[in-house]
């Protein structure tokens, strides 16, 4: 399956274009050059290497040119066939980090240091709560349209960030979801059902609280938009919001204080975690 995903179905699509401010492009280009040098030293053509490791010739060329991100199995097989003695396989860690856009890596690093985080989501299900299918459906709705490679890269990055739920010691994670986000059948009813089930599963974790903001609630302190408040281990707090083409980290103490105040009100105005579970269960039965 991995070989099929990396062969003809990606070879004809547009190449991934790295952000000029994103160092991941340089990392992938360097890995590609190393693969090419080892291949040439072994006296193999790209087509021959491709056949030996189960990839198409065009795919090999694009990996060597830094236009495709090699998957771990590509590096493992190339290392073995080219006799690189583990030098190519050792690049898997660097490639894994570079696989994700820089802003996502930076956000993941920030989340890795939180002791408490609160997020209000008014448009879609909060990223950390999304299933893989839901995230994929969202990215496929973006315009201008992403390529399949871009969608895969972004979805993988979003799923990787969810390791925050497995951290030890566990941070306190609270979420408030607008009711409309739980009713919109993004990706279809089957995807929505699985998403609602996932919310109920996460809600059973002792360090996670999920609340629903009903549409018929008259008082609502979050109408200015989705936002997040992250409290770090050094005692500081930062805010974060993402609207259309802008992703902004908020560090000014006065602005962070405003976000904390708003989020506190939003939590107070939403259904309690217990009633929210009942509400989500009801929605699941209606879906």
Backbone as numpy.savetxt, mean C-alpha at the origin, in Angstrom:
# Nx Ny Nz CAx CAy CAz Cx Cy Cz
2.71 -19.58 -12.11 1.87 -18.37 -12.11 2.74 -17.12 -12.11
3.83 -17.13 -11.29 4.69 -15.95 -11.23 5.32 -15.66 -12.58
5.72 -16.76 -13.30 6.35 -16.56 -14.60 5.39 -15.95 -15.59
4.13 -16.41 -15.55 3.13 -15.87 -16.47 2.89 -14.40 -16.20
2.89 -14.02 -14.91 2.63 -12.63 -14.55 3.73 -11.72 -15.05
4.94 -12.25 -15.23 6.07 -11.41 -15.61 6.41 -11.50 -17.07
5.67 -12.28 -17.84 6.06 -12.48 -19.22 5.24 -11.63 -20.17
4.48 -12.23 -21.06 3.85 -11.49 -22.15 2.84 -10.45 -21.68
2.17 -10.72 -20.56 1.13 -9.78 -20.16 1.69 -8.46 -19.68
2.99 -8.39 -19.36 3.58 -7.12 -18.98 4.50 -6.57 -20.05
4.95 -7.43 -20.92 5.95 -7.00 -21.90 5.41 -5.97 -22.87
4.13 -6.05 -23.19 3.56 -5.14 -24.17 3.01 -3.85 -23.57
2.93 -3.79 -22.25 2.36 -2.62 -21.59 3.36 -1.49 -21.49
2.90 -0.26 -21.14 3.80 0.86 -20.96 4.77 0.59 -19.82
5.98 1.12 -19.91 6.96 0.93 -18.87 6.63 1.79 -17.66
7.06 1.29 -16.48 6.89 2.08 -15.27 7.79 3.30 -15.34
7.23 4.46 -15.09 8.03 5.68 -15.07 8.23 6.11 -13.63
9.48 6.07 -13.16 9.76 6.44 -11.80 9.74 7.95 -11.63
9.30 8.40 -10.47 9.33 9.81 -10.13 10.78 10.27 -10.09
11.07 11.42 -10.70 12.44 11.91 -10.74 12.96 12.19 -9.34
12.06 12.38 -8.35 12.49 12.63 -6.99 12.52 11.34 -6.17
12.28 10.22 -6.82 12.21 8.94 -6.14 13.48 8.16 -6.43
14.24 7.81 -5.38 15.51 7.12 -5.56 15.33 5.66 -5.97
14.10 5.16 -5.98 13.89 3.76 -6.33 14.31 3.49 -7.77
14.17 4.47 -8.65 14.56 4.28 -10.04 16.04 3.98 -10.17
16.87 4.67 -9.39 18.31 4.45 -9.43 18.66 3.06 -8.92
17.95 2.60 -7.89 18.21 1.28 -7.33 17.89 0.19 -8.35
16.72 0.30 -8.97 16.30 -0.71 -9.95 17.22 -0.69 -11.17
17.67 0.50 -11.58 18.59 0.59 -12.71 19.92 -0.08 -12.38
20.40 0.11 -11.16 21.67 -0.50 -10.75 21.56 -2.02 -10.71
20.44 -2.53 -10.22 20.23 -3.98 -10.20 20.18 -4.53 -11.62
19.49 -3.80 -12.51 19.42 -4.23 -13.90 20.78 -4.31 -14.56
21.63 -3.32 -14.28 22.99 -3.33 -14.86 23.78 -4.53 -14.37
23.64 -4.86 -13.10 24.36 -6.01 -12.56 23.91 -7.31 -13.22
22.63 -7.44 -13.46 22.12 -8.64 -14.13 22.69 -8.74 -15.54
22.70 -7.61 -16.24 23.25 -7.60 -17.61 24.73 -7.97 -17.61
25.51 -7.42 -16.68 26.94 -7.71 -16.62 27.20 -9.19 -16.33
26.42 -9.76 -15.41 26.58 -11.18 -15.11 26.16 -12.04 -16.30
25.12 -11.62 -17.01 24.67 -12.38 -18.18 25.73 -12.35 -19.27
26.28 -11.18 -19.53 27.31 -11.06 -20.57 28.56 -11.84 -20.19
28.91 -11.80 -18.90 30.09 -12.55 -18.45 29.89 -14.06 -18.61
28.64 -14.48 -18.53 28.32 -15.90 -18.69 28.19 -16.29 -20.16
28.26 -15.28 -21.05 28.16 -15.56 -22.48 26.77 -15.92 -22.95
25.75 -15.43 -22.25 24.37 -15.74 -22.63 23.69 -14.53 -23.24
22.83 -14.79 -24.24 21.98 -13.73 -24.78 20.75 -13.60 -23.87
20.05 -12.50 -23.99 18.88 -12.26 -23.15 17.84 -13.35 -23.35
17.67 -13.79 -24.58 16.69 -14.84 -24.87 17.08 -16.15 -24.18
18.37 -16.44 -24.15 18.83 -17.67 -23.52 18.64 -17.62 -22.00
18.94 -16.48 -21.42 18.71 -16.33 -19.98 17.23 -16.45 -19.68
16.40 -15.82 -20.51 14.96 -15.87 -20.31 14.43 -17.29 -20.32
14.87 -18.07 -21.30 14.42 -19.47 -21.38 14.87 -20.26 -20.16
16.08 -19.98 -19.68 16.64 -20.73 -18.56 15.91 -20.45 -17.25
15.37 -19.25 -17.12 14.71 -18.90 -15.85 13.19 -18.79 -15.99
12.68 -19.05 -17.19 11.23 -19.05 -17.38 10.61 -17.70 -17.63
11.39 -16.77 -18.23 10.88 -15.43 -18.53 11.09 -15.14 -20.01
10.32 -14.20 -20.54 10.46 -13.82 -21.93 11.69 -12.95 -22.17
12.19 -12.94 -23.39 13.36 -12.14 -23.74 13.11 -10.66 -23.48
11.94 -10.19 -23.87 11.61 -8.78 -23.69 11.60 -8.40 -22.22
11.11 -9.33 -21.38 11.08 -9.07 -19.95 12.50 -8.94 -19.39
13.39 -9.80 -19.84 14.79 -9.72 -19.39 15.40 -8.38 -19.78
15.20 -7.97 -21.03 15.73 -6.69 -21.48 15.19 -5.54 -20.63
13.92 -5.58 -20.32 13.33 -4.48 -19.56 13.83 -4.46 -18.12
14.04 -5.62 -17.53 14.62 -5.67 -16.18 16.04 -5.11 -16.22
16.81 -5.51 -17.22 18.19 -5.02 -17.33 18.25 -3.52 -17.58
17.24 -2.99 -18.25 17.20 -1.55 -18.54 16.62 -0.75 -17.39
16.20 -1.43 -16.33 15.63 -0.73 -15.19 14.20 -0.28 -15.40
13.52 -0.86 -16.40 12.14 -0.48 -16.69 11.13 -1.44 -16.08
11.61 -2.53 -15.55 10.74 -3.48 -14.86 11.41 -3.85 -13.53
10.60 -4.01 -12.51 11.14 -4.39 -11.20 11.18 -5.91 -11.11
12.36 -6.50 -10.96 12.45 -7.97 -10.89 11.86 -8.50 -9.59
11.07 -9.55 -9.71 10.52 -10.18 -8.53 11.58 -11.06 -7.88
11.40 -11.44 -6.61 12.42 -12.24 -5.91 12.81 -13.50 -6.65
11.81 -14.19 -7.24 12.13 -15.44 -7.94 12.98 -15.20 -9.18
12.80 -14.04 -9.82 13.64 -13.68 -10.97 15.10 -13.60 -10.53
15.35 -12.90 -9.43 16.73 -12.74 -8.94 17.31 -14.07 -8.49
16.50 -14.89 -7.83 16.99 -16.20 -7.36 17.40 -17.08 -8.54
16.53 -17.15 -9.56 16.81 -18.00 -10.71 17.98 -17.47 -11.53
18.03 -16.14 -11.72 19.14 -15.54 -12.47 20.46 -15.77 -11.75
20.43 -15.66 -10.43 21.65 -15.88 -9.64 22.18 -17.30 -9.85
21.26 -18.26 -9.83 21.65 -19.66 -9.99 22.17 -19.94 -11.39
21.44 -19.48 -12.41 21.82 -19.76 -13.81 23.12 -19.06 -14.17
23.33 -17.85 -13.68 24.51 -17.07 -14.04 25.70 -17.33 -13.14
25.52 -18.17 -12.12 26.62 -18.48 -11.22 27.12 -17.27 -10.45
26.17 -16.45 -9.99 26.55 -15.21 -9.30 26.91 -15.43 -7.83
26.76 -16.66 -7.36 27.17 -16.96 -5.99 26.42 -16.20 -4.92
25.17 -15.89 -5.17 24.35 -15.20 -4.17 24.37 -13.69 -4.28
25.19 -13.15 -5.17 25.30 -11.69 -5.27 24.04 -11.05 -5.84
23.40 -11.71 -6.80 22.14 -11.17 -7.34 20.99 -11.43 -6.38
20.96 -12.60 -5.79 19.89 -12.93 -4.84 19.93 -11.99 -3.64
21.12 -11.53 -3.28 21.27 -10.63 -2.13 20.63 -9.28 -2.35
20.32 -8.97 -3.61 19.71 -7.67 -3.91 18.20 -7.65 -3.67
17.63 -8.77 -3.25 16.19 -8.84 -3.06 15.69 -7.83 -2.03
16.47 -7.61 -0.98 16.05 -6.66 0.05 16.00 -5.24 -0.51
17.03 -4.86 -1.26 17.05 -3.52 -1.85 15.90 -3.34 -2.84
15.65 -4.38 -3.63 14.57 -4.31 -4.62 13.21 -4.24 -3.92
13.07 -4.99 -2.82 11.80 -4.99 -2.09 11.47 -3.59 -1.57
12.49 -2.87 -1.09 12.27 -1.51 -0.60 11.98 -0.56 -1.76
12.73 -0.73 -2.84 12.57 0.17 -3.99 11.27 -0.10 -4.75
10.67 -1.24 -4.49 9.43 -1.61 -5.19 8.31 -0.62 -4.89
8.39 0.03 -3.73 7.33 0.93 -3.31 7.70 2.38 -3.58
6.75 3.21 -3.99 7.02 4.64 -4.20 7.60 5.27 -2.94
8.45 6.26 -3.11 9.15 6.87 -1.99 8.19 7.41 -0.93
7.12 8.08 -1.38 6.21 8.66 -0.38 5.54 7.57 0.45
5.35 6.38 -0.14 4.76 5.28 0.61 5.77 4.73 1.60
7.04 4.62 1.16 8.08 4.15 2.07 8.25 5.10 3.25
8.21 6.40 2.96 8.34 7.39 4.03 7.18 7.30 5.01
5.97 7.09 4.49 4.80 6.98 5.35 4.88 5.71 6.19
5.36 4.62 5.59 5.49 3.36 6.32 6.50 3.50 7.46
7.60 4.22 7.19 8.60 4.44 8.24 8.00 5.26 9.38
7.20 6.24 9.04 6.55 7.06 10.05 5.59 6.21 10.88
4.80 5.39 10.22 3.84 4.54 10.92 4.55 3.52 11.81
5.76 3.13 11.41 6.51 2.15 12.20 6.90 2.70 13.56
6.89 4.03 13.70 7.30 4.63 14.97 6.15 5.13 15.82
4.91 4.84 15.43 3.78 5.37 16.19 3.47 4.49 17.41
2.98 5.15 18.46 2.46 4.42 19.61 0.94 4.53 19.64
0.43 5.52 18.89 -1.01 5.69 18.77 -1.32 6.38 17.45
-2.36 5.94 16.78 -2.74 6.57 15.52 -4.26 6.56 15.39
-4.79 7.70 14.94 -6.21 7.79 14.69 -6.45 8.28 13.28
-7.46 7.73 12.60 -7.72 8.10 11.22 -9.21 8.19 10.96
-9.62 9.31 10.37 -10.99 9.46 9.91 -11.00 9.38 8.39
-11.80 8.50 7.82 -11.88 8.32 6.37 -13.30 8.61 5.90
-13.42 9.62 5.04 -14.75 10.03 4.60 -15.09 9.68 3.17
-14.08 9.24 2.38 -14.32 8.98 0.96 -14.25 7.50 0.60
-13.23 6.82 1.13 -13.05 5.39 0.88 -12.64 4.74 2.19
-12.58 3.43 2.22 -12.11 2.73 3.40 -10.64 3.11 3.64
-10.29 3.39 4.88 -8.93 3.81 5.22 -7.92 2.79 4.71
-6.80 3.28 4.17 -5.83 2.41 3.52 -5.36 1.23 4.35
-5.12 1.46 5.63 -4.64 0.38 6.49 -5.70 -0.69 6.73
-6.94 -0.36 6.44 -8.04 -1.31 6.67 -8.46 -2.04 5.39
-7.91 -1.67 4.27 -8.37 -2.21 2.99 -7.90 -3.64 2.74
-8.76 -4.42 2.11 -8.34 -5.72 1.61 -7.56 -5.51 0.31
-6.83 -6.52 -0.12 -6.07 -6.40 -1.35 -6.98 -6.16 -2.55
-8.13 -6.85 -2.58 -9.06 -6.70 -3.70 -9.66 -5.29 -3.74
-9.98 -4.76 -2.57 -10.56 -3.43 -2.50 -9.53 -2.39 -2.95
-8.30 -2.51 -2.47 -7.24 -1.57 -2.86 -7.00 -1.63 -4.37
-6.98 -2.85 -4.92 -6.78 -3.02 -6.36 -7.89 -2.34 -7.14
-9.13 -2.51 -6.70 -10.27 -1.89 -7.39 -10.16 -0.37 -7.34
-9.72 0.18 -6.22 -9.56 1.63 -6.10 -8.52 2.16 -7.08
-7.37 1.50 -7.12 -6.30 1.97 -7.99 -6.68 1.85 -9.46
-7.49 0.86 -9.79 -7.92 0.70 -11.18 -8.93 1.76 -11.59
-9.51 2.45 -10.60 -10.46 3.53 -10.89 -9.75 4.86 -11.11
-8.48 4.97 -10.76 -7.78 6.24 -10.86 -7.64 6.68 -12.32
-7.72 7.99 -12.53 -7.51 8.57 -13.85 -6.57 9.75 -13.75
-5.56 9.86 -14.61 -5.23 8.96 -15.72 -4.96 7.53 -15.21
-5.27 6.57 -16.05 -5.20 5.17 -15.64 -3.78 4.72 -15.37
-3.62 3.93 -14.31 -2.34 3.30 -14.02 -2.16 2.07 -14.92
-0.90 1.70 -15.18 -0.62 0.43 -15.86 -0.81 -0.69 -14.85
-0.86 -1.92 -15.32 -1.00 -3.06 -14.42 0.19 -3.14 -13.47
1.40 -2.82 -13.97 2.58 -2.84 -13.12 2.46 -1.81 -12.00
1.97 -0.63 -12.34 1.80 0.42 -11.33 0.77 0.01 -10.28
-0.34 -0.58 -10.73 -1.35 -1.04 -9.79 -0.76 -2.08 -8.85
-0.04 -3.04 -9.41 0.58 -4.09 -8.59 1.52 -3.49 -7.56
2.30 -2.52 -8.01 3.30 -1.90 -7.12 2.61 -1.16 -5.98
1.58 -0.41 -6.29 0.89 0.39 -5.28 0.10 -0.48 -4.31
-0.55 -1.52 -4.83 -1.31 -2.42 -3.96 -0.35 -3.14 -3.01
0.78 -3.62 -3.54 1.76 -4.31 -2.70 2.27 -3.40 -1.59
2.48 -2.13 -1.93 2.95 -1.17 -0.93 1.91 -0.96 0.16
0.66 -0.86 -0.24 -0.41 -0.66 0.75 -0.55 -1.88 1.66
-0.45 -3.07 1.09 -0.55 -4.28 1.91 0.64 -4.40 2.86
1.82 -3.99 2.41 3.01 -4.08 3.26 2.88 -3.18 4.49
2.23 -2.04 4.34 2.06 -1.13 5.47 1.20 -1.73 6.57
0.38 -2.71 6.22 -0.53 -3.29 7.20 0.17 -4.18 8.22
1.48 -4.32 8.08 2.25 -5.04 9.10 2.18 -4.31 10.44
1.70 -3.06 10.44 1.55 -2.30 11.68 0.64 -3.02 12.67
-0.31 -3.82 12.16 -1.23 -4.54 13.04 -0.52 -5.66 13.80
0.63 -6.09 13.31 1.35 -7.22 13.91 2.51 -6.77 14.79
2.69 -5.46 14.94 3.81 -4.95 15.71 3.71 -5.32 17.18
4.85 -5.46 17.82 4.90 -5.74 19.25 6.01 -4.89 19.87
5.68 -4.04 20.83 4.35 -3.83 21.41 3.41 -3.17 20.41
2.16 -3.50 20.53 1.16 -3.03 19.56 0.77 -1.59 19.83
0.72 -0.75 18.79 0.23 0.62 18.96 -1.30 0.63 19.05
-1.83 1.66 19.66 -3.29 1.82 19.69 -3.72 2.42 18.35
-4.61 1.72 17.65 -5.05 2.15 16.32 -6.55 2.36 16.34
-6.99 3.58 16.08 -8.42 3.87 16.05 -8.80 4.43 14.69
-9.99 4.05 14.24 -10.45 4.46 12.92 -11.92 4.86 12.99
-12.27 5.90 12.23 -13.67 6.28 12.06 -13.97 6.27 10.58
-14.92 5.45 10.18 -15.30 5.31 8.78 -16.66 5.95 8.53
-16.74 6.77 7.50 -18.01 7.34 7.10 -18.90 6.20 6.58
-20.16 6.23 6.93 -21.09 5.17 6.53 -21.09 4.95 5.02
-21.03 6.04 4.25 -21.08 5.92 2.78 -19.95 5.06 2.24
-18.78 5.08 2.90 -17.65 4.28 2.42 -17.91 2.79 2.60
-18.82 2.45 3.49 -19.13 1.04 3.76 -20.30 0.54 2.93
-20.93 1.44 2.22 -22.06 1.07 1.37 -21.68 1.07 -0.11
-20.69 1.87 -0.48 -20.32 1.96 -1.90 -19.67 0.65 -2.34
-20.22 -0.04 -3.36 -19.71 -1.35 -3.78 -18.46 -1.25 -4.66
-17.43 -0.64 -4.14 -16.17 -0.53 -4.88 -15.65 -1.92 -5.25
-15.47 -2.15 -6.54 -15.01 -3.46 -6.99 -16.12 -4.49 -7.12
-17.34 -4.12 -6.76 -18.45 -5.06 -6.83 -18.88 -5.54 -5.45
-20.04 -6.16 -5.37 -20.59 -6.58 -4.09 -19.73 -7.63 -3.39
-19.13 -8.51 -4.17 -18.29 -9.55 -3.56 -17.09 -8.92 -2.86
-16.47 -7.94 -3.51 -15.32 -7.25 -2.91 -15.77 -6.49 -1.67
-16.93 -5.84 -1.74 -17.44 -5.10 -0.60 -17.73 -6.03 0.57
-18.33 -7.18 0.29 -18.62 -8.14 1.36 -17.33 -8.55 2.07
-16.32 -8.87 1.30 -15.04 -9.28 1.91 -14.43 -8.12 2.70
-14.62 -6.91 2.22 -14.09 -5.74 2.92 -14.79 -5.56 4.27
-16.10 -5.71 4.28 -16.85 -5.58 5.53 -16.46 -6.70 6.51
-16.28 -7.90 5.99 -15.84 -9.01 6.84 -14.47 -8.72 7.44
-13.60 -8.12 6.63 -12.25 -7.79 7.09 -12.29 -6.75 8.22
-13.18 -5.79 8.10 -13.32 -4.78 9.16 -13.76 -5.43 10.46
-14.69 -6.37 10.37 -15.14 -7.07 11.57 -14.01 -7.90 12.18
-13.17 -8.50 11.34 -12.04 -9.29 11.83 -11.03 -8.40 12.54
-10.69 -7.26 11.92 -9.72 -6.35 12.53 -10.27 -5.77 13.83
-11.58 -5.56 13.88 -12.19 -4.99 15.06 -12.11 -5.88 16.29
-11.76 -7.14 16.10 -11.63 -8.05 17.24 -10.26 -7.93 17.91
-9.32 -7.27 17.25 -7.99 -7.09 17.83 -8.08 -6.12 19.00
-7.40 -6.41 20.07 -7.54 -5.63 21.30 -6.99 -4.21 21.16
-6.06 -4.00 20.23 -5.47 -2.67 20.08 -6.07 -1.89 18.91
-7.18 -2.40 18.38 -7.82 -1.75 17.23 -9.28 -1.42 17.56
-9.66 -0.19 17.29 -11.06 0.22 17.46 -11.56 0.86 16.18
-12.66 0.34 15.66 -13.24 0.84 14.42 -14.63 1.38 14.73
-14.87 2.62 14.32 -16.17 3.24 14.55 -16.78 3.70 13.23
-18.08 3.78 13.21 -18.81 4.22 12.02 -19.46 5.57 12.30
-19.31 6.50 11.36 -20.01 7.78 11.43 -21.26 7.68 10.56
-22.44 7.57 11.18 -23.67 7.42 10.39 -23.96 8.65 9.54
-24.54 8.42 8.40 -24.87 9.52 7.49 -25.90 10.46 8.10
-26.79 9.94 8.93 -27.85 10.77 9.49 -27.42 11.51 10.76
-26.12 11.48 11.09 -25.64 12.23 12.25 -25.64 13.73 11.92
-26.28 14.48 12.76 -26.40 15.93 12.49 -25.09 16.66 12.77
-24.42 16.35 13.88 -23.16 17.01 14.25 -21.99 16.20 13.71
-21.10 16.87 13.01 -19.99 16.18 12.37 -18.79 17.12 12.27
-17.76 16.84 13.05 -16.58 17.70 13.09 -15.56 17.38 12.00
-15.87 16.36 11.18 -14.89 15.95 10.17 -15.25 16.34 8.75
-16.17 17.28 8.59 -16.64 17.63 7.25 -15.58 18.32 6.41
-14.51 18.77 7.03 -13.42 19.39 6.26 -12.60 18.36 5.50
-12.80 17.07 5.79 -12.11 16.03 5.02 -11.40 15.00 5.88
-10.99 13.92 5.23 -10.27 12.83 5.90 -8.95 13.34 6.46
-8.54 12.76 7.57 -7.25 13.15 8.17 -6.79 12.06 9.14
-5.50 12.14 9.47 -4.92 11.18 10.40 -4.07 11.93 11.41
-4.00 11.40 12.62 -3.14 11.94 13.66 -2.26 10.81 14.18
-0.94 11.01 14.14 0.00 9.98 14.55 0.82 10.48 15.73
0.80 9.72 16.82 1.59 10.06 18.00 2.80 9.14 18.06
3.98 9.74 18.10 5.22 9.00 17.98 5.82 8.64 19.34
6.77 7.72 19.31 7.36 7.22 20.56 8.15 8.28 21.31
8.57 9.35 20.62 9.33 10.41 21.30 8.42 11.46 21.92
7.11 11.22 21.88 6.16 12.13 22.49 5.59 13.19 21.57
6.11 13.29 20.35 5.60 14.27 19.41 4.41 13.70 18.65
3.68 14.59 17.98 2.54 14.18 17.17 2.59 14.88 15.83
2.14 14.20 14.80 2.09 14.78 13.46 0.74 14.43 12.85
0.36 15.19 11.85 -0.87 14.90 11.13 -0.55 14.54 9.70
-1.51 13.95 9.04 -1.32 13.58 7.63 -2.67 13.60 6.93
-2.69 14.17 5.75 -3.90 14.04 4.92 -3.50 13.95 3.47
-4.39 13.37 2.69 -4.14 13.15 1.27 -5.42 13.49 0.51
-5.33 14.50 -0.33 -6.49 14.96 -1.09 -6.10 15.11 -2.55
-6.81 14.39 -3.42 -6.54 14.47 -4.86 -5.06 14.27 -5.15
-4.35 15.29 -5.63 -2.96 15.14 -6.04 -1.98 15.51 -4.94
-2.46 15.79 -3.74 -1.61 16.27 -2.66 -1.58 15.31 -1.48
-0.38 14.94 -1.06 -0.18 14.16 0.16 0.66 15.03 1.08
0.12 15.37 2.24 0.78 16.36 3.08 1.01 15.83 4.49
2.25 15.98 4.97 2.58 15.68 6.35 2.52 16.99 7.13
1.79 17.00 8.22 1.56 18.22 9.00 2.35 18.13 10.30
3.30 19.04 10.47 4.16 19.01 11.66 4.02 20.25 12.54
3.40 21.31 12.03 3.21 22.52 12.83 2.35 22.18 14.05
2.86 22.39 15.27 2.13 21.99 16.48 0.71 22.55 16.56
0.52 23.79 16.10 -0.81 24.39 16.16 -1.78 23.68 15.22
-1.30 23.31 14.02 -2.16 22.60 13.07 -2.45 21.19 13.54
-1.44 20.54 14.12 -1.63 19.19 14.65 -2.65 19.21 15.78
-2.58 20.24 16.60 -3.53 20.37 17.71 -4.96 20.49 17.19
-5.14 21.22 16.10 -6.47 21.36 15.50 -6.97 20.00 15.01
-6.09 19.24 14.34 -6.49 17.92 13.84 -6.84 16.99 15.00
-6.05 17.05 16.07 -6.34 16.21 17.24 -7.71 16.55 17.82
-8.01 17.86 17.91 -9.29 18.29 18.42 -10.42 17.78 17.55
-10.28 17.94 16.23 -11.33 17.50 15.32 -11.53 15.99 15.38
-10.41 15.26 15.42 -10.54 13.80 15.45 -11.20 13.34 16.74
-10.87 13.99 17.86 -11.50 13.65 19.12 -13.01 13.86 19.07
-13.44 14.95 18.44 -14.87 15.22 18.29 -15.53 14.21 17.37
-14.84 13.87 16.27 -15.39 12.89 15.33 -15.62 11.55 16.04
-14.68 11.12 16.85 -14.84 9.86 17.58 -16.01 9.92 18.54
-16.17 11.07 19.19 -17.27 11.22 20.14 -18.62 11.23 19.45
-18.66 11.74 18.21 -19.92 11.85 17.48 -20.28 10.56 16.75
-19.31 9.70 16.52 -19.56 8.45 15.80 -20.16 7.39 16.73
-20.61 6.29 16.14 -21.08 5.16 16.94 -19.92 4.58 17.74
-20.22 4.02 18.88 -19.17 3.37 19.67 -18.65 2.14 18.91
-17.48 1.64 19.26 -16.97 0.44 18.58 -17.95 -0.73 18.62
-18.63 -0.91 19.76 -19.57 -2.03 19.88 -20.76 -1.85 18.94
-21.36 -0.66 18.96 -22.50 -0.42 18.07 -22.05 -0.40 16.60
-20.80 -0.01 16.38 -20.27 0.00 15.01 -20.17 -1.42 14.46
-19.74 -2.37 15.31 -19.68 -3.77 14.87 -21.07 -4.28 14.50
-22.04 -3.90 15.30 -23.42 -4.28 15.00 -23.88 -3.67 13.68
-23.51 -2.40 13.47 -23.89 -1.69 12.26 -23.25 -2.34 11.03
-21.95 -2.66 11.11 -21.25 -3.29 9.99 -21.81 -4.68 9.70
-22.14 -5.40 10.75 -22.73 -6.73 10.58 -24.06 -6.62 9.85
-24.85 -5.60 10.19 -26.13 -5.37 9.52 -25.91 -5.06 8.02
-24.91 -4.19 7.73 -24.60 -3.86 6.34 -24.17 -5.11 5.57
-23.39 -5.95 6.23 -22.93 -7.17 5.60 -24.10 -8.07 5.21
-25.09 -8.12 6.07 -26.28 -8.93 5.78 -27.10 -8.36 4.65
-26.99 -7.05 4.42 -27.75 -6.41 3.34 -27.01 -6.43 2.00
-25.73 -6.77 2.03 -24.91 -6.70 0.82 -24.97 -7.99 0.01
